[in-house]
Amino acid sequence: MLDGQVEIELSVSRQYVTDENGELVQETEPVDLSGIEVPMTQDLLALMAELRK
């Protein structure tokens, strides 16, 4: 999202747990992120409004 001279970028990634040999020990459960775009955008707009004060 771009607002003036400030650009804020969020990223989401999966986390994996591995042992000392790099072998997968535990895979985290996938998170359903459907429908998150609108609330996340609203939160970022509110954050940018606060930063402008």
Contacts in CASP RR format, 6 or more apart in sequence:
PFRMAT RR
TARGET T0000
AUTHOR 0000-0000-0000
METHOD contacts of the structure
MODEL  1
MLDGQVEIELSVSRQYVTDENGELVQETEPVDLSGIEVPMTQDLLALMAE
LRK
1 7 0 8 1.000
1 8 0 8 1.000
1 9 0 8 1.000
1 41 0 8 1.000
1 44 0 8 1.000
1 45 0 8 1.000
1 48 0 8 1.000
3 45 0 8 1.000
3 48 0 8 1.000
6 48 0 8 1.000
6 51 0 8 1.000
8 44 0 8 1.000
8 47 0 8 1.000
8 48 0 8 1.000
10 40 0 8 1.000
10 44 0 8 1.000
12 31 0 8 1.000
12 33 0 8 1.000
14 27 0 8 1.000
14 28 0 8 1.000
14 30 0 8 1.000
15 28 0 8 1.000
16 24 0 8 1.000
16 26 0 8 1.000
16 27 0 8 1.000
16 28 0 8 1.000
17 24 0 8 1.000
17 25 0 8 1.000
17 26 0 8 1.000
17 27 0 8 1.000
17 28 0 8 1.000
18 24 0 8 1.000
18 25 0 8 1.000
19 25 0 8 1.000
END
